[in-house]
Amino acid sequence: MTEKIDTQGMSGGTVKGCTDNVFPRDPETGEPIYPPFNPSPLPIFDDKERAELKEIMLEALKEYHEKPNYSPYRLDELQE
């Protein structure tokens, strides 16, 4: 199993004059220099929904931390 599978070239043959994937190379390391990736923000929630979710989360956290800390050995007290 010393053979490697070339998954980058599986989409088809080369097209004459096509330079889509040709990037300048770093002279020291020889690695390609890729352009920066600057994606546009894709907000899932608007500002009103974000504020409402924040209130819900804070309320849930308050309820969680207000519960009494019962000992795990209270079965005899809870049974009739």
DSSP file (Angstrom, degrees, kcal/mol; ACC not computed):
  #  RESIDUE AA STRUCTURE BP1 BP2  ACC     N-H-->O    O-->H-N    N-H-->O    O-->H-N    TCO  KAPPA ALPHA  PHI   PSI    X-CA   Y-CA   Z-CA
    1    1 A M              0   0    0      0, 0.0     0, 0.0     0, 0.0     0, 0.0   0.000 360.0 360.0 360.0  46.9    0.0    0.0    0.0
    2    2 A T        +     0   0    0      2,-0.1     2,-0.2     0, 0.0     0, 0.0   0.504 360.0  99.9 -90.7  -4.4    2.7    2.5   -0.9
    3    3 A E        -     0   0    0      1,-0.0     2,-0.4     2,-0.0     0, 0.0  -0.577  63.3-145.6 -82.9 145.7    0.6    4.1   -3.6
    4    4 A K        -     0   0    0     -2,-0.2     2,-0.5     2,-0.0    -2,-0.1  -0.857  10.9-128.1-109.9 146.9   -1.2    7.3   -2.9
    5    5 A I        -     0   0    0     -2,-0.4     2,-1.1     1,-0.0     3,-0.1  -0.827  15.4-141.1 -94.4 126.3   -4.6    8.3   -4.3
    6    6 A D        +     0   0    0     -2,-0.5     3,-0.2     1,-0.2    -1,-0.0  -0.738  28.8 168.4 -88.6  97.1   -4.6   11.7   -5.9
    7    7 A T    >   +     0   0    0     -2,-1.1     3,-0.6     1,-0.2    -1,-0.2   0.637  69.4  65.6 -84.1 -13.5   -8.0   13.1   -4.9
    8    8 A Q  T 3  S+     0   0    0      1,-0.2     3,-0.4    -3,-0.1    -1,-0.2   0.815 103.4  44.6 -76.8 -29.7   -7.2   16.7   -6.1
    9    9 A G  T >  S+     0   0    0      1,-0.2     3,-0.7    -3,-0.2    -1,-0.2   0.213  84.6  96.2 -99.5  16.5   -7.0   15.7   -9.7
   10   10 A M  T <   +     0   0    0     -3,-0.6    -1,-0.2     1,-0.2    -2,-0.1   0.566  64.0  77.9 -83.8  -7.7  -10.1   13.5   -9.9
   11   11 A S  T 3  S-     0   0    0     -3,-0.4     2,-0.3     1,-0.3    -1,-0.2   0.678 108.4 -73.7 -80.1 -15.0  -12.5   16.2  -11.2
   12   12 A G    <   -     0   0    0     -3,-0.7    -1,-0.3     0, 0.0     0, 0.0  -0.887  62.5 -43.7 149.6-178.9  -11.2   16.0  -14.8
   13   13 A G        -     0   0    0     -2,-0.3     2,-0.2     1,-0.1    -3,-0.0  -0.187  64.5 -88.6 -75.1 170.2   -8.5   16.8  -17.1
   14   14 A T        -     0   0    0      1,-0.0     2,-0.4    -5,-0.0    -1,-0.1  -0.497  34.5-135.7 -80.4 151.0   -6.5   20.0  -17.3
   15   15 A V    >   -     0   0    0     -2,-0.2     3,-2.0     3,-0.1     2,-0.1  -0.900  27.6-106.4-108.2 134.5   -7.8   22.9  -19.5
   16   16 A K  T 3  S+     0   0    0     -2,-0.4     3,-0.1     1,-0.3    -1,-0.0  -0.382 104.1  10.2 -62.8 127.5   -5.3   24.7  -21.7
   17   17 A G  T 3  S+     0   0    0      1,-0.3     2,-0.5    -2,-0.1    -1,-0.3   0.442  90.6 139.9  85.2  -0.2   -4.6   28.2  -20.2
   18   18 A C    <   +     0   0    0     -3,-2.0    -1,-0.3     1,-0.1     3,-0.1  -0.668  18.4 166.1 -82.1 124.7   -6.4   27.5  -16.9
   19   19 A T    >   +     0   0    0     -2,-0.5     3,-0.9    -3,-0.1    -1,-0.1  -0.184  29.2 127.4-128.7  40.4   -4.6   29.0  -13.9
   20   20 A D  T 3  S+     0   0    0      1,-0.2    -1,-0.1     3,-0.0    -2,-0.0   0.905  80.5  34.6 -64.8 -42.6   -7.3   28.7  -11.2
   21   21 A N  T 3  S+     0   0    0     -3,-0.1     2,-0.7     2,-0.0    -1,-0.2   0.020  87.7 114.1-106.1  27.8   -5.2   26.9   -8.7
   22   22 A V    <   +     0   0    0     -3,-0.9    -3,-0.0    10,-0.0     0, 0.0  -0.888  40.1 173.4-102.5 117.0   -1.8   28.5   -9.4
   23   23 A F        -     0   0    0     -2,-0.7    11,-0.1     1,-0.0    -2,-0.0  -0.864  38.0 -95.4-119.6 153.1   -0.6   30.5   -6.4
   24   24 A P        -     0   0    0      0, 0.0     9,-3.3     0, 0.0     2,-0.3  -0.322  43.0-128.7 -64.1 152.7    2.8   32.3   -5.9
   25   25 A R  B     -A   32   0A   0      7,-0.3     6,-0.1     2,-0.0     3,-0.0  -0.806  15.2-110.6-109.2 147.2    5.3   30.3   -3.8
   26   26 A D     >  -     0   0    0      5,-3.1     4,-2.4    -2,-0.3     5,-0.1  -0.587  24.3-143.5 -70.0 125.7    7.3   31.3   -0.8
   27   27 A P  T  4 S+     0   0    0      0, 0.0    -1,-0.1     0, 0.0    -2,-0.0   0.787  95.2  47.3 -66.2 -25.4   10.9   31.5   -1.9
   28   28 A E  T  4 S+     0   0    0      1,-0.1    -2,-0.0     3,-0.1    -3,-0.0   0.935 129.4  16.5 -81.0 -47.4   12.2   30.2    1.4
   29   29 A T  T  4 S-     0   0    0      2,-0.1    -1,-0.1     0, 0.0    -4,-0.0   0.691  89.6-130.5-101.5 -21.1   10.0   27.1    1.9
   30   30 A G     <  +     0   0    0     -4,-2.4    -2,-0.0     1,-0.3     0, 0.0   0.471  60.4 138.7  82.7   0.8    8.5   26.6   -1.5
   31   31 A E        -     0   0    0      1,-0.1    -5,-3.1    -6,-0.1    -1,-0.3  -0.491  60.8-101.0 -77.4 148.4    5.0   26.4    0.0
   32   32 A P  B     -A   25   0A   0      0, 0.0     2,-0.8     0, 0.0    -7,-0.3  -0.407  26.3-133.3 -68.5 146.4    2.2   28.1   -1.9
   33   33 A I        -     0   0    0     -9,-3.3     0, 0.0    -2,-0.1     0, 0.0  -0.892  25.2-157.0-102.0 108.3    1.0   31.5   -0.6
   34   34 A Y        -     0   0    0     -2,-0.8     3,-0.1   -11,-0.1   -11,-0.0  -0.544  21.1-105.8 -86.0 150.3   -2.8   31.4   -0.4
   35   35 A P        -     0   0    0      0, 0.0    -1,-0.1     0, 0.0     2,-0.0  -0.376  49.0 -88.8 -68.8 154.8   -4.9   34.6   -0.5
   36   36 A P        -     0   0    0      0, 0.0     2,-0.8     0, 0.0     0, 0.0  -0.333  35.3-127.7 -65.9 146.3   -6.5   35.5    2.9
   37   37 A F        +     0   0    0     -3,-0.1    -3,-0.0     2,-0.0     0, 0.0  -0.857  33.4 169.8 -97.6 109.9   -9.9   34.0    3.6
   38   38 A N        -     0   0    0     -2,-0.8     2,-0.1     2,-0.0    -1,-0.0  -0.770  14.1-168.0-121.4  83.3  -12.4   36.8    4.6
   39   39 A P        -     0   0    0      0, 0.0     3,-0.0     0, 0.0    -2,-0.0  -0.395  25.6-113.3 -73.0 149.1  -15.9   35.3    4.7
   40   40 A S        -     0   0    0      1,-0.1     2,-0.1    -2,-0.1    -2,-0.0  -0.597  41.2 -99.9 -77.0 142.9  -18.9   37.6    4.9
   41   41 A P        -     0   0    0      0, 0.0    -1,-0.1     0, 0.0     0, 0.0  -0.392  30.4-162.1 -66.5 137.8  -20.7   37.3    8.2
   42   42 A L        -     0   0    0     -2,-0.1     2,-0.1    -3,-0.0    -2,-0.0  -0.765  11.9-158.3-119.4  82.7  -23.8   35.1    8.1
   43   43 A P        -     0   0    0      0, 0.0     3,-0.1     0, 0.0     0, 0.0  -0.396  10.9-167.3 -67.4 134.3  -25.9   36.1   11.2
   44   44 A I  S    S+     0   0    0      1,-0.2     2,-0.4    -2,-0.1     0, 0.0   0.859  74.7  35.8 -85.5 -40.4  -28.3   33.4   12.3
   45   45 A F  S    S-     0   0    0      2,-0.0    -1,-0.2     4,-0.0     2,-0.1  -0.885  78.3-131.5-116.3 145.3  -30.3   35.6   14.7
   46   46 A D     >  -     0   0    0     -2,-0.4     4,-2.4    -3,-0.1     5,-0.2  -0.295  41.3 -91.0 -82.8 179.2  -31.1   39.3   14.5
   47   47 A D  H  > S+     0   0    0      1,-0.2     4,-2.1     2,-0.2     5,-0.2   0.866 125.2  51.4 -62.5 -38.5  -30.5   41.7   17.4
   48   48 A K  H  > S+     0   0    0      1,-0.2     4,-2.1     2,-0.2    -1,-0.2   0.926 112.3  45.8 -65.3 -44.6  -34.0   41.2   18.9
   49   49 A E  H  > S+     0   0    0      1,-0.2     4,-2.6     2,-0.2    -2,-0.2   0.878 110.8  54.0 -66.5 -36.9  -33.7   37.4   18.9
   50   50 A R  H  X S+     0   0    0     -4,-2.4     4,-2.1     2,-0.2    -1,-0.2   0.918 109.3  47.6 -62.0 -44.0  -30.2   37.6   20.3
   51   51 A A  H  X S+     0   0    0     -4,-2.1     4,-2.0     2,-0.2    -2,-0.2   0.897 112.4  49.7 -64.6 -40.5  -31.4   39.7   23.2
   52   52 A E  H  X S+     0   0    0     -4,-2.1     4,-2.1     1,-0.2    -2,-0.2   0.912 111.2  48.6 -66.1 -42.4  -34.3   37.4   23.9
   53   53 A L  H  X S+     0   0    0     -4,-2.6     4,-2.6     1,-0.2    -1,-0.2   0.872 109.0  54.0 -64.3 -36.4  -32.0   34.3   23.8
   54   54 A K  H  X S+     0   0    0     -4,-2.1     4,-2.5     2,-0.2    -1,-0.2   0.922 108.4  49.0 -64.0 -43.1  -29.6   36.0   26.2
   55   55 A E  H  X S+     0   0    0     -4,-2.0     4,-2.3     2,-0.2    -2,-0.2   0.910 111.9  49.1 -61.4 -42.7  -32.5   36.7   28.7
   56   56 A I  H  X S+     0   0    0     -4,-2.1     4,-2.3     2,-0.2    -2,-0.2   0.922 112.4  47.5 -63.6 -44.7  -33.6   33.0   28.4
   57   57 A M  H  X S+     0   0    0     -4,-2.6     4,-2.4     2,-0.2    -2,-0.2   0.910 112.3  48.7 -65.2 -42.2  -30.1   31.7   29.0
   58   58 A L  H  X S+     0   0    0     -4,-2.5     4,-2.3     1,-0.2    -1,-0.2   0.904 111.6  50.0 -64.5 -40.4  -29.5   34.0   32.0
   59   59 A E  H  X S+     0   0    0     -4,-2.3     4,-2.3    -5,-0.2    -2,-0.2   0.910 110.9  49.2 -63.7 -41.8  -32.8   33.0   33.5
   60   60 A A  H  X S+     0   0    0     -4,-2.3     4,-2.2     1,-0.2    -2,-0.2   0.899 111.1  50.0 -64.8 -40.4  -32.0   29.3   33.1
   61   61 A L  H  X S+     0   0    0     -4,-2.4     4,-2.1     2,-0.2    -2,-0.2   0.897 110.0  50.4 -65.2 -39.8  -28.5   29.8   34.7
   62   62 A K  H  X S+     0   0    0     -4,-2.3     4,-1.2     1,-0.2    -2,-0.2   0.929 111.5  48.0 -63.0 -44.6  -30.1   31.6   37.6
   63   63 A E  H  X S+     0   0    0     -4,-2.3     4,-0.6     1,-0.2     3,-0.3   0.886 110.8  52.4 -63.1 -38.3  -32.6   28.8   38.2
   64   64 A Y  H >< S+     0   0    0     -4,-2.2     3,-0.6     1,-0.2    -1,-0.2   0.909 112.5  43.3 -64.6 -42.2  -29.9   26.2   37.9
   65   65 A H  H 3< S+     0   0    0     -4,-2.1    -1,-0.2     1,-0.2    -2,-0.2   0.617 106.6  61.9 -82.6 -11.6  -27.7   27.9   40.5
   66   66 A E  H 3< S+     0   0    0     -4,-1.2    -1,-0.2    -3,-0.3    -2,-0.2   0.575  76.6 109.9 -88.3 -10.0  -30.6   28.6   42.9
   67   67 A K  S << S-     0   0    0     -3,-0.6     2,-0.0    -4,-0.6    -3,-0.0  -0.389  79.1-106.0 -65.7 141.5  -31.5   24.9   43.5
   68   68 A P        -     0   0    0      0, 0.0     2,-1.2     0, 0.0    -1,-0.1  -0.350  26.1-119.4 -67.1 150.1  -30.6   23.6   46.9
   69   69 A N        -     0   0    0     -3,-0.1     2,-0.1    -2,-0.0    -2,-0.0  -0.717  37.7-168.8 -93.5  87.8  -27.6   21.4   47.2
   70   70 A Y        -     0   0    0     -2,-1.2     4,-0.0     1,-0.1    -3,-0.0  -0.464  24.5-112.9 -77.7 147.9  -29.2   18.2   48.6
   71   71 A S        -     0   0    0     -2,-0.1     3,-0.4     1,-0.1    -1,-0.1  -0.530  20.3-128.5 -73.1 145.9  -27.0   15.4   49.9
   72   72 A P  S    S+     0   0    0      0, 0.0     2,-0.3     0, 0.0     3,-0.3   0.600 100.7  70.4 -73.0  -7.7  -27.2   12.2   47.8
   73   73 A Y        +     0   0    0      1,-0.2     3,-0.2     2,-0.1     4,-0.1  -0.334  63.8 105.3-105.0  50.4  -28.0   10.2   50.9
   74   74 A R    >>  +     0   0    0     -3,-0.4     4,-1.7    -2,-0.3     3,-0.6   0.175  36.0 113.0-112.5  16.4  -31.5   11.4   51.6
   75   75 A L  H 3> S+     0   0    0      1,-0.3     4,-1.6    -3,-0.3    -1,-0.1   0.871  76.6  53.9 -60.6 -36.8  -33.6    8.4   50.5
   76   76 A D  H 34 S+     0   0    0      1,-0.2    -1,-0.3     2,-0.2    -2,-0.1   0.837 109.6  48.0 -68.0 -30.2  -34.7    7.6   54.0
   77   77 A E  H <4 S+     0   0    0     -3,-0.6    -1,-0.2     1,-0.2    -2,-0.2   0.812 113.1  47.7 -76.3 -30.5  -36.1   11.1   54.4
   78   78 A L  H  < S+     0   0    0     -4,-1.7     2,-0.2     2,-0.0    -2,-0.2   0.707  97.2  82.2 -86.9 -20.0  -37.9   11.2   51.1
   79   79 A Q     <        0   0    0     -4,-1.6     0, 0.0    -5,-0.2     0, 0.0  -0.562 360.0 360.0 -85.8 151.2  -39.6    7.8   51.5
   80   80 A E              0   0    0     -2,-0.2    -1,-0.1     0, 0.0    -4,-0.1   0.422 360.0 360.0 -94.4 360.0  -42.8    7.4   53.4
